[in-house]
């Protein structure tokens, strides 16, 4: 028996203000039997102090998995967090994504053997990202389309991600042209499947490193389910100073090989033997 029904693996790097909002969003989840595992890619002391503070204020347990800053090494820390997780079912998201209060319940209700779940995110502009308070998260104001519009959100078809519920969200999940891929900001799967493909490929840095894990799951015969209009998280705006073209190019080459050679298990993952 696992210690928890769900483990939520949250990646972060030197953005404690955003991480704090994200961690509060898990305090107000309808689903309660879970842990959070923070995959910290070398953040400084500010993040460590924030986590210690939040651990004493929330009702769910938090593991803080950290390694020394050595550039963009998200895949390595995600693998360490995967191993440290204490449940059979894992949800992966980012430290800049605030989860709606039914986020965990939606992943739990849609889980199925032989599948992984593919969610999306709703991008917020910087002014709204900064404005959201703990109180707004608790009251779910930040998921209310009228509140968002009052603070400057523009009309867009994408707003359906916020407003869709029940049957409408199922219809949109079915008809969206977006492929159900493994998205690091909102995806879930069985720990046994992730270990079978040996986790993330640790050669990979920014750009498609999440998708490549999903591509190996596909090669192994795992299917995907689309939940982008029902598992909702808000993406807080920020700069991406760590993105380099050579990272993306290197990752693309690895993904081409994964697809062409139908690779299921990376030799550069959790188990190095």
Legacy VTK file of the C-alpha trace (Angstrom):
# vtk DataFile Version 3.0
C-alpha trace
ASCII
DATASET POLYDATA
POINTS 273 float
0.000 0.000 0.000
1.220 3.487 -0.899
1.404 6.194 1.735
-0.758 8.530 -0.412
-3.246 8.241 -3.271
-1.394 10.915 -5.272
2.030 12.523 -5.397
2.223 15.968 -6.992
5.704 16.659 -8.392
6.310 20.408 -8.779
9.439 21.668 -10.546
10.889 25.021 -9.469
13.926 27.245 -9.839
14.443 30.566 -8.001
10.880 31.835 -8.114
9.673 31.666 -4.487
6.916 34.283 -4.955
5.256 32.180 -7.657
5.923 28.909 -5.801
4.188 30.265 -2.691
0.973 30.944 -4.640
1.171 27.478 -6.194
1.625 25.745 -2.833
-1.384 27.605 -1.392
-3.476 26.321 -4.301
-2.906 22.760 -3.054
-4.099 23.669 0.449
-7.543 24.412 -1.025
-7.949 21.232 -3.094
-11.150 19.179 -2.745
-9.017 16.015 -2.914
-7.031 15.521 0.308
-4.922 12.333 0.354
-1.791 13.551 -1.433
1.764 14.730 -0.937
3.735 17.409 -2.757
7.300 16.680 -3.895
9.195 19.808 -4.930
11.792 19.121 -7.631
14.137 22.066 -7.054
16.744 22.588 -9.790
19.227 24.438 -7.551
17.282 27.395 -6.108
18.949 29.603 -3.500
18.122 29.943 0.209
14.990 32.066 -0.395
13.160 29.059 -1.834
14.375 26.813 0.990
13.121 29.273 3.641
9.772 29.647 1.865
9.269 25.868 1.803
10.132 25.538 5.517
7.594 28.300 6.288
4.824 26.789 4.114
5.418 23.275 5.496
4.297 24.601 8.893
1.180 26.300 7.478
-0.391 23.725 5.152
-2.187 20.484 5.976
-0.416 18.304 3.373
3.172 16.982 3.541
5.917 18.525 1.378
9.186 16.861 0.381
11.883 19.264 -0.848
14.231 17.491 -3.289
17.142 19.803 -4.198
20.450 19.633 -5.992
23.181 22.194 -6.560
22.653 24.702 -9.374
24.457 23.440 -12.476
22.507 25.178 -15.235
19.193 23.839 -16.522
19.055 20.284 -15.114
15.309 19.904 -14.632
15.227 16.329 -15.970
17.748 15.169 -13.337
15.849 16.682 -10.394
12.506 15.420 -11.752
13.917 11.890 -11.777
15.104 12.276 -8.160
11.644 13.556 -7.164
9.983 10.660 -9.021
12.027 8.137 -7.038
11.272 9.981 -3.755
7.493 10.060 -4.373
5.385 7.837 -2.116
2.360 6.990 -4.238
1.516 4.828 -7.248
0.059 7.707 -9.260
2.053 10.854 -10.082
0.981 14.309 -11.272
3.681 16.552 -12.766
3.337 20.330 -12.800
5.431 23.487 -12.459
6.096 25.997 -9.707
4.423 28.720 -11.773
1.049 26.936 -12.209
-1.768 27.616 -9.707
-4.140 24.637 -9.548
-7.911 25.084 -9.460
-9.520 23.409 -6.422
-10.742 20.422 -8.491
-7.368 19.875 -10.204
-6.315 16.805 -8.200
-9.824 15.328 -8.177
-9.963 15.628 -11.989
-6.667 13.766 -12.422
-7.773 11.137 -9.897
-11.177 10.583 -11.526
-9.721 10.243 -15.045
-6.773 7.976 -14.262
-6.830 4.598 -16.030
-4.402 1.716 -16.437
-2.689 1.873 -19.837
-3.102 5.670 -20.123
-1.482 8.933 -19.114
-3.432 12.204 -18.803
-2.583 15.358 -20.740
-3.685 18.738 -19.360
-2.920 22.289 -20.406
-2.591 25.673 -18.749
-4.202 29.083 -18.949
-1.613 31.840 -19.412
-2.039 34.992 -17.362
-0.431 38.370 -18.080
2.158 39.654 -15.597
-0.125 42.210 -13.907
-2.733 39.573 -12.967
0.007 37.080 -12.013
1.370 39.578 -9.479
-2.075 40.590 -8.228
-3.280 37.134 -7.130
-3.261 36.780 -3.342
-3.691 33.796 -1.017
-7.232 35.047 -0.405
-7.951 35.069 -4.168
-6.743 31.468 -4.355
-8.821 30.358 -1.362
-11.966 32.052 -2.717
-11.071 30.877 -6.283
-11.424 34.483 -7.571
-8.483 33.901 -9.904
-10.525 31.193 -11.708
-13.558 33.477 -12.088
-13.719 34.894 -15.629
-15.450 38.080 -14.428
-12.750 38.740 -11.816
-10.043 38.143 -14.444
-11.744 40.471 -16.964
-12.162 43.144 -14.289
-8.372 43.065 -13.931
-7.683 43.333 -17.662
-7.998 39.839 -19.186
-8.979 40.137 -22.849
-11.689 38.096 -24.627
-10.363 34.948 -26.310
-11.521 31.435 -27.246
-8.929 30.224 -24.723
-11.122 31.671 -21.958
-13.232 28.518 -22.426
-10.576 26.747 -20.334
-11.741 28.812 -17.371
-15.486 28.779 -18.036
-16.047 25.181 -19.216
-17.522 22.679 -16.803
-19.110 19.242 -17.079
-20.417 18.313 -20.539
-18.923 21.388 -22.248
-15.407 20.560 -21.016
-15.813 16.937 -22.217
-16.878 18.140 -25.676
-13.936 20.563 -25.894
-11.511 17.848 -24.689
-12.807 15.582 -27.476
-12.677 18.122 -30.288
-9.564 20.171 -29.497
-7.029 19.927 -32.356
-4.216 19.891 -29.751
-2.637 16.430 -29.430
-2.691 14.829 -25.973
1.043 14.892 -25.210
3.005 14.618 -21.953
3.125 18.256 -20.775
5.411 19.004 -17.829
3.083 21.686 -16.491
0.054 19.367 -16.313
0.355 15.624 -16.886
-0.136 12.497 -14.825
0.566 8.801 -15.056
1.292 5.614 -13.179
4.638 5.560 -11.402
5.217 1.992 -12.634
4.932 3.173 -16.273
7.303 6.091 -15.702
9.869 3.795 -14.062
9.488 1.293 -16.922
10.581 3.916 -19.470
13.325 4.957 -16.966
11.965 8.456 -16.297
13.215 11.586 -18.015
16.218 11.520 -20.366
18.851 13.413 -18.356
20.770 14.520 -21.448
17.879 16.828 -22.243
17.598 20.437 -21.129
14.931 23.002 -22.069
12.627 22.303 -25.011
10.535 19.163 -25.466
12.094 17.211 -22.594
8.604 16.444 -21.242
7.201 15.475 -24.646
10.038 12.985 -25.150
9.028 11.080 -22.007
5.491 10.871 -23.404
6.831 9.666 -26.755
8.562 6.744 -25.015
5.334 5.956 -23.145
3.540 5.891 -26.532
6.243 3.577 -27.941
5.621 1.257 -24.972
1.902 1.089 -25.851
0.553 3.580 -23.298
-2.232 5.787 -24.690
-3.099 9.365 -23.723
-6.296 11.086 -22.601
-7.000 14.770 -23.182
-8.079 16.745 -20.081
-6.954 20.274 -21.041
-10.449 21.754 -20.536
-11.094 20.013 -17.203
-7.786 19.922 -15.234
-7.222 23.658 -14.951
-4.126 25.531 -13.817
-3.142 29.171 -14.268
0.321 29.864 -15.644
1.969 32.856 -13.956
4.015 34.997 -16.308
7.830 35.245 -16.109
10.954 35.628 -18.241
12.842 32.568 -19.522
16.485 33.574 -19.325
17.672 29.957 -19.361
16.506 29.145 -22.917
19.323 28.615 -25.419
18.892 27.548 -29.077
21.539 24.819 -28.762
19.522 23.165 -25.955
16.440 23.006 -28.173
18.436 21.678 -31.145
20.060 18.922 -29.050
16.676 17.908 -27.617
15.096 17.750 -31.079
17.781 15.286 -32.211
17.072 13.025 -29.226
13.315 13.171 -29.939
13.863 12.272 -33.615
15.794 9.156 -32.494
13.114 8.247 -29.919
10.407 8.348 -32.597
12.417 6.756 -35.424
13.882 3.903 -33.374
10.732 3.474 -31.238
12.796 3.844 -28.049
10.855 2.876 -24.908
13.587 3.030 -22.265
16.230 5.725 -22.116
19.721 4.664 -21.051
20.158 8.168 -19.583
17.362 8.105 -16.993
16.801 7.044 -13.388
18.671 3.750 -13.645
22.103 4.262 -15.233
23.092 0.582 -15.305
LINES 1 274
273 0 1 2 3 4 5 6 7 8 9 10 11 12 13 14 15 16 17 18 19 20 21 22 23 24 25 26 27 28 29 30 31 32 33 34 35 36 37 38 39 40 41 42 43 44 45 46 47 48 49 50 51 52 53 54 55 56 57 58 59 60 61 62 63 64 65 66 67 68 69 70 71 72 73 74 75 76 77 78 79 80 81 82 83 84 85 86 87 88 89 90 91 92 93 94 95 96 97 98 99 100 101 102 103 104 105 106 107 108 109 110 111 112 113 114 115 116 117 118 119 120 121 122 123 124 125 126 127 128 129 130 131 132 133 134 135 136 137 138 139 140 141 142 143 144 145 146 147 148 149 150 151 152 153 154 155 156 157 158 159 160 161 162 163 164 165 166 167 168 169 170 171 172 173 174 175 176 177 178 179 180 181 182 183 184 185 186 187 188 189 190 191 192 193 194 195 196 197 198 199 200 201 202 203 204 205 206 207 208 209 210 211 212 213 214 215 216 217 218 219 220 221 222 223 224 225 226 227 228 229 230 231 232 233 234 235 236 237 238 239 240 241 242 243 244 245 246 247 248 249 250 251 252 253 254 255 256 257 258 259 260 261 262 263 264 265 266 267 268 269 270 271 272
